Amino acid sequence: MTIAEKRNKIKKAVESFSNEQLEETLHFIEKVIDNDERRKDYIKNLLIKEKNLFERLAK
């Protein structure tokens, strides 16, 4: 299935949603985005801690 076909399939599915389903879907997407941001921040902090640890070990 090509990307264009996938887009059309998703578009048709979204168009068939009721307002309640659209609200639930948007809420779910916002939740996923928020979780991704938290994961990125967590990994970034881990990398900074690891860098600091290696810098201290190198001294």
Buried (B, 14 or more C-beta within 10 A) or exposed (E): EEEEEEEEEEEEEEEEEEEEEEEEEEEEEEEEEEEEEEEEEEEEEEEEEEEEEEEEEEE
